[in-house]
Amino acid sequence: VRLLEQGGDAAAALPLVSASALQSTDVAPYARYYTGVALQRLDRLPEAEATFARVVAEEKDGYLPIAAALGVASVRESRGDYAGALAAYETLAQKKVAAPQVVWLKLAQMAELAGRQDLARDTFRFVIDRFPLTQEAVDAELGLERINGFDLTAPGMIAKELVRADALFAARRNGPAT
């Protein structure tokens, strides 16, 4: 794991994390997850996706299935399977994750790339409204501009923008608040 996390040497780490001796231990799910990480870094994307999917299917709770689901989504995105990545992020958005704004932003970006402009617009807007003080909100604004989704004439939009401006002002982010 240290080879992957600190050294970035996926080729050296792969035989260690995928060793058959680990499969009958308590760390087997983690070994499978890190096997997926190594395979992804080695650009063996179909194998990485299958490995991550196996971890998602086997584990019920905790960090590991979320991390593996993020791995599945990331691999699909790398392969240009934006609809598949979108589906993975939609599933993740329904779960409790440490940084939901990241998942929602990725969902919006994948919707945009998959040609689902209405979903992209609504999801970018959701990120801006729900997480106004995050970098993801800034990125969501750029996404809305890209797809021409900033429509202040839509019902309720002015009120939403005023609430957001108040939150930004309270956080002393006066530039974006204006």
Secondary structure per residue as TSV (DSSP state, phi and psi in degrees):
chain	resnum	aa	ss	phi	psi
A	1	V	-	360.0	-39.8
A	2	R	H	-62.3	-36.6
A	3	L	I	-60.3	-37.1
A	4	L	I	-76.5	-46.1
A	5	E	I	-76.9	-38.7
A	6	Q	I	-106.4	-41.6
A	7	G	I	-91.3	-22.7
A	8	G	-	70.7	18.9
A	9	D	-	-96.1	81.1
A	10	A	H	-65.8	-35.3
A	11	A	H	-64.1	-39.5
A	12	A	H	-75.4	-31.2
A	13	A	H	-77.6	-31.7
A	14	L	H	-55.3	-49.6
A	15	P	H	-65.0	-26.3
A	16	L	H	-75.3	-43.9
A	17	V	H	-80.7	-17.0
A	18	S	T	-104.5	12.8
A	19	A	-	-60.5	135.8
A	20	S	G	-63.3	-26.7
A	21	A	G	-63.3	-25.2
A	22	L	G	-78.0	-19.5
A	23	Q	G	-67.6	-18.4
A	24	S	G	-106.7	18.3
A	25	T	S	-111.5	173.1
A	26	D	T	-67.1	-20.5
A	27	V	T	-93.2	8.7
A	28	A	H	-54.4	-46.2
A	29	P	H	-61.6	-37.3
A	30	Y	H	-68.4	-38.8
A	31	A	H	-60.8	-42.1
A	32	R	H	-64.4	-43.3
A	33	Y	H	-59.2	-49.5
A	34	Y	H	-69.4	-24.4
A	35	T	H	-63.1	-43.7
A	36	G	H	-60.5	-42.3
A	37	V	H	-60.7	-46.9
A	38	A	H	-62.5	-44.9
A	39	L	H	-62.4	-39.7
A	40	Q	H	-64.1	-42.7
A	41	R	H	-68.3	-24.8
A	42	L	T	-87.4	5.2
A	43	D	T	63.9	30.9
A	44	R	-	-100.2	67.5
A	45	L	H	-65.1	-43.5
A	46	P	H	-60.2	-40.8
A	47	E	H	-66.6	-39.8
A	48	A	H	-63.2	-45.9
A	49	E	H	-61.2	-43.4
A	50	A	H	-63.5	-38.7
A	51	T	H	-67.2	-45.8
A	52	F	H	-61.8	-42.5
A	53	A	H	-61.7	-36.7
A	54	R	H	-63.7	-41.4
A	55	V	H	-64.7	-42.8
A	56	V	H	-59.4	-43.6
A	57	A	H	-68.5	-32.6
A	58	E	H	-85.2	-34.3
A	59	E	-	-96.7	139.2
A	60	K	-	-99.7	-46.2
A	61	D	S	-128.0	165.7
A	62	G	S	96.6	-171.6
A	63	Y	H	-69.4	-40.3
A	64	L	H	-58.4	-48.4
A	65	P	H	-65.8	-30.6
A	66	I	H	-67.7	-47.3
A	67	A	H	-61.0	-40.9
A	68	A	H	-67.7	-38.6
A	69	A	H	-64.4	-38.1
A	70	L	H	-63.0	-36.6
A	71	G	H	-62.7	-44.3
A	72	V	H	-58.0	-49.0
A	73	A	H	-61.4	-42.5
A	74	S	H	-64.5	-42.0
A	75	V	H	-63.8	-44.4
A	76	R	H	-61.5	-41.3
A	77	E	H	-62.3	-43.9
A	78	S	H	-61.3	-32.7
A	79	R	T	-82.9	-4.1
A	80	G	T	81.2	13.3
A	81	D	-	-89.7	75.1
A	82	Y	H	-68.9	-35.0
A	83	A	H	-65.2	-40.7
A	84	G	H	-66.3	-41.2
A	85	A	H	-64.9	-39.9
A	86	L	H	-58.4	-46.3
A	87	A	H	-60.1	-40.7
A	88	A	H	-65.9	-42.4
A	89	Y	H	-69.7	-32.4
A	90	E	H	-62.7	-40.8
A	91	T	H	-65.7	-43.6
A	92	L	H	-64.5	-34.3
A	93	A	H	-64.1	-20.3
A	94	Q	T	-88.6	-4.2
A	95	K	S	-104.7	164.0
A	96	K	-	-83.3	114.9
A	97	V	-	-123.9	159.0
A	98	A	S	-66.2	-36.1
A	99	A	-	-129.8	77.7
A	100	P	H	-61.2	-30.4
A	101	Q	H	-62.0	-31.5
A	102	V	H	-68.4	-45.4
A	103	V	H	-62.8	-45.3
A	104	W	H	-65.3	-38.7
A	105	L	H	-64.4	-44.6
A	106	K	H	-61.9	-38.8
A	107	L	H	-59.1	-46.4
A	108	A	H	-62.2	-43.5
A	109	Q	H	-64.8	-40.7
A	110	M	H	-68.4	-36.2
A	111	A	H	-61.9	-42.1
A	112	E	H	-61.3	-48.0
A	113	L	H	-68.8	-27.4
A	114	A	T	-85.1	1.4
A	115	G	T	83.0	14.7
A	116	R	-	-98.6	71.3
A	117	Q	H	-61.8	-38.4
A	118	D	H	-63.1	-45.2
A	119	L	H	-64.7	-41.0
A	120	A	H	-60.3	-48.1
A	121	R	H	-59.8	-48.7
A	122	D	H	-63.3	-37.6
A	123	T	H	-76.4	-39.9
A	124	F	H	-58.0	-43.9
A	125	R	H	-61.8	-41.0
A	126	F	H	-59.3	-44.7
A	127	V	H	-61.6	-44.2
A	128	I	H	-63.2	-44.1
A	129	D	H	-72.4	-40.8
A	130	R	H	-85.8	-30.2
A	131	F	S	-128.6	56.8
A	132	P	T	-64.5	-21.4
A	133	L	T	-97.9	8.2
A	134	T	S	-99.5	162.5
A	135	Q	H	-63.1	-31.5
A	136	E	H	-63.1	-33.1
A	137	A	H	-65.2	-39.2
A	138	V	H	-63.4	-44.5
A	139	D	H	-65.1	-34.9
A	140	A	H	-66.9	-36.9
A	141	E	H	-59.6	-44.2
A	142	L	H	-62.4	-38.9
A	143	G	H	-61.6	-44.0
A	144	L	H	-62.2	-40.9
A	145	E	H	-63.3	-39.4
A	146	R	H	-60.5	-40.0
A	147	I	T	-101.2	14.4
A	148	N	T	53.7	45.8
A	149	G	-	-102.5	5.2
A	150	F	-	-86.7	93.3
A	151	D	-	-118.4	95.3
A	152	L	T	-73.7	-7.2
A	153	T	T	-85.7	-10.4
A	154	A	S	-65.8	147.5
A	155	P	T	-55.5	129.8
A	156	G	T	82.2	-4.4
A	157	M	H	-69.1	-39.3
A	158	I	H	-63.8	-42.5
A	159	A	H	-62.2	-42.2
A	160	K	H	-62.9	-42.0
A	161	E	H	-65.8	-35.2
A	162	L	H	-67.9	-39.8
A	163	V	H	-62.4	-44.3
A	164	R	H	-63.3	-43.8
A	165	A	H	-61.3	-40.1
A	166	D	H	-60.9	-43.4
A	167	A	H	-63.6	-42.5
A	168	L	H	-65.9	-41.8
A	169	F	H	-63.5	-43.1
A	170	A	H	-62.1	-30.1
A	171	A	T	-87.0	7.4
A	172	R	T	63.3	32.1
A	173	R	-	-105.4	70.6
A	174	N	H	-65.3	-36.3
A	175	G	H	-57.3	-58.6
A	176	P	H	-65.9	-23.9
A	177	A	H	-69.8	-27.0
A	178	T	-	-87.9	360.0
